[in-house]
């Protein structure tokens, strides 16, 4: 098995994520924060994944994500956090070039 790559740290990307609307888009409350996704990324137990694996969530939905777990959260809202994170990372990277 290959070792996991070191997590990407990007304050500029986290700043960008904070400017976006909540990925859920309805019944939101609070500020938008970068929510890291751990499923199928370079994160794990006691290890925060790279900043490239973040999605914008309002305080309410971020709290819910932690309370019920990522898999249940994705199922509840019909989303893939990993796909959303990849989309936002690629958008920011292409706009930065």
C-alpha positions in Angstrom: 0.0 0.0 0.0 1.3 3.4 -0.9 1.8 6.0 1.9 -0.7 8.9 1.9 0.6 12.1 0.5 1.2 14.9 3.0 -1.9 17.2 3.4 -2.0 20.4 1.3 -2.1 23.6 3.4 -3.5 26.6 1.6 -4.8 29.6 3.6 -5.7 31.2 0.2 -8.0 28.3 -0.6 -9.6 28.4 2.8 -10.2 32.1 2.3 -11.8 31.4 -1.1 -14.1 28.7 0.4 -15.3 31.2 3.0 -16.5 33.5 0.2 -18.8 30.8 -1.3 -22.4 30.0 -0.4 -23.1 26.9 1.8 -23.0 23.8 -0.4 -26.4 22.7 0.9 -28.0 26.0 0.0 -31.2 26.0 2.1 -32.2 26.4 5.7 -28.7 27.8 6.4 -27.6 29.6 9.6 -24.4 31.2 10.6 -21.2 32.0 8.8 -19.8 29.8 6.0 -16.7 27.8 7.1 -14.4 25.4 5.3 -15.5 21.9 6.2 -12.9 19.2 5.6 -13.9 15.8 4.2 -12.1 12.8 5.4 -13.7 10.0 3.4 -11.5 8.7 0.6 -9.0 11.6 1.1 -5.6 12.0 2.8 -7.2 12.6 6.2 -7.8 10.0 8.9 -8.2 9.5 12.6 -6.6 12.5 14.4 -5.3 13.8 11.0 -6.9 16.7 9.3 -7.0 16.2 5.5 -5.5 18.7 3.1 -7.2 22.1 2.6 -7.9 21.0 -1.0 -10.6 18.6 0.6 -12.8 21.4 1.9 -16.3 22.5 1.0 -18.3 25.6 2.1 -20.8 24.8 4.8 -22.7 27.2 7.1 -22.3 26.7 10.8 -25.5 24.8 11.0 -24.7 22.3 8.3 -21.0 21.9 9.5 -22.2 21.0 12.9 -24.7 18.5 11.5 -22.0 16.9 9.4 -19.9 16.3 12.5 -22.9 15.1 14.5 -24.2 12.5 12.1 -21.0 11.7 10.2 -20.0 12.3 6.6 -21.6 9.3 5.0 -25.0 10.0 6.6 -24.6 13.7 5.8 -23.9 13.0 2.1 -26.8 10.6 1.9 -29.2 13.0 3.6 -28.5 15.8 1.1 -27.6 13.7 -2.0 -24.1 15.1 -2.3 -20.5 14.0 -2.6 -18.3 16.1 -0.4 -15.3 14.9 -2.2 -16.7 15.9 -5.7 -17.6 19.3 -4.4 -14.2 19.8 -2.8 -12.4 18.7 -6.1 -14.6 21.1 -8.1 -13.8 24.1 -5.9 -10.1 23.3 -5.7 -9.9 23.0 -9.5 -11.9 26.3 -10.0 -9.6 28.2 -7.7 -6.5 26.7 -9.2 -7.6 27.6 -12.8 -8.6 31.1 -11.7 -5.2 31.6 -10.0 -3.3 30.6 -13.2 
